[in-house]
Amino acid sequence: KTQDSQGLLWESMKELLLLLTAGNAVSSTLQNCAHLPLRSGWQKYSQGDQDGILRKIFKTIGIVNHAAVEFGFGYVANSGHSGEQLIEHNSGLNTRFLREKGWNVTYFDALINDSVAGIKAVTLAEDNIVSSFRAAGVPTEVDYVSIDVDSIDVWLLKALLTEYLPRVISIEYNKNFLSWMHITHTRKWHAWTQRSVYGASAGAIDYVARVNGYRVVNIMPIGLDMFLVRKDLLDAHCNSTSIASFEELAGAARLGERVHKSCSERDDLPRLVDMHLETEGRHHDAQLKASGEVMLLNSLHPHNPMCSKLSSD
């Protein structure tokens, strides 16, 4: 019996050794992904270094369907251009370089419809973004989605993620807010006034990302986009300890710096809300909390407040 027990123990030890060896073999294939939070990528057509950042991300996790979606790139009515000309003449598209590389890119715009250029005339909102993606034939696990509408960005993101699982997402964030603030624009779209009220804080976007299975891998320090990658893809390709945390990325991006003109307390401030209270339907409380946090920011920058009694126009 002693020999049998020793034999079983030895077999168990061998099985454990094999499992450990296999685990080490798998972990050794994972990449060090410390390169993902680039301080700078490179730019061909994008507004900043998004072209290079995207290249790094897809080099890390691979490309599946070469499908992308972009919306919020500011066409103007009666421009006289075709959709193709608008794409060529528009500065700052995150997907133009991908399109030139053969990707199938779908554009949504409130004004222009051009099937040849892949532009769909749709005013996206929380209640139609999923159906609009479906009608356009966008794959559920589309490789990349770019969001930049200057106001309801985080609400569109939340609605999209109820049924879509993009592999990579970029979304514009508002650098004026500190990392712990979960402030966003109200649910009603509003054109950007060139002042400090627009979009959502990095903290609000990070929260939506985390609860939906995404991880922030890059926050552009100049205050343009944040990049989100599905956590299951990062786990499959990256050594998770090599990826900077949101707090580290936020610190490097110097959140809370003034980068736009002061907003008007009367005209602009009512359009800001705390995301969680707004989601609960407590709109007035959401406005009050957001206003209080803006007043805190004002006290931190008394000579260059985020919002002032008078517009800075």
C-alpha positions, 0 to 999 in steps of 0.5 A: 500500500505504501508503494501504491501511495508513493506511485500515486503521489509521483503521478500527481506530481508529474501531472502538476509539473506538466500543468506548470510547464504548460502554463509557463509556455503559454505565459512566455508567448504573451507580449510585453504590452508596455508599448501600448500607452504611447506618448506619441504615435505618428500621423498621416491623416488623423488629427493627432497621433491616432494613425500610429497608435492604432497601428501599434494596437492592431500589431499587438492583437491582430486584425479579424475583419478589416471593418471599421466605423467612424462618426462625428467628423463634422461635415457641413451642409451644402458643401458641394462635395461628393462623399469621396471628396469630403473624406479626402478633404476632411482633416483628422479622420482616424480611419482614412489611413485604414481605408486606404489600406483596404479596410471596409469603413462605414461612416455615419453623418447627419447630413451626407448620404453617399453609398459609394463612399460608405457614408450613411445619413443617420443622426445617431442617438442612444435609441438607434445606434445599434439598429443603425449599425445593423442596417449598415451591415457592421459586424458585431465584433467590428475591428474598430469604432471611432467616436467623436461627437463633442457631446453625447459620446459616452451615452452612444458608447454605452448604448452601442456596447449593449449589443456590439463588441468592437475589438478596439474603440477610440473616443474623444475625452474632455481633458479639463476634468480630473481622473476621478470625476465622472462628468459628461454632457447631458443626453441631448446632442449639442454642437461644440462651442469651442469652449470647455464643455463637451464630451465626457471625462476620462473617468466616466469613459473608463468606468463604462469601459470597465463594466463592459469588459474593456480596458483603457490602454492609451490616453492621448496627453494632448487631450484628443482620444482615449483608446479602449481594447477588449480585455479578453483580447489583451489577456490573450495577447499581453502580459497584463502586468505590462499594461499601465493602469488607468491611474498611471495613464491619467497621471501621464496625460496631466488631466485637469489642465485647461486646454479650452476657453472658459465656458459660460456658467449660464449657457454651458454649465447646465449641460454637464451632469454626473453620469451615475446620477443622470443614469438613475434619472436624478437629472437635477442632482446630476447637474448640481454634482457636476456644477460643484466639481466644476467649481472645484476646478475653478478654485484650482485654476483661479486665473484660468477657470473652467467656467466663468460668469461671463463667456470668454467670447 
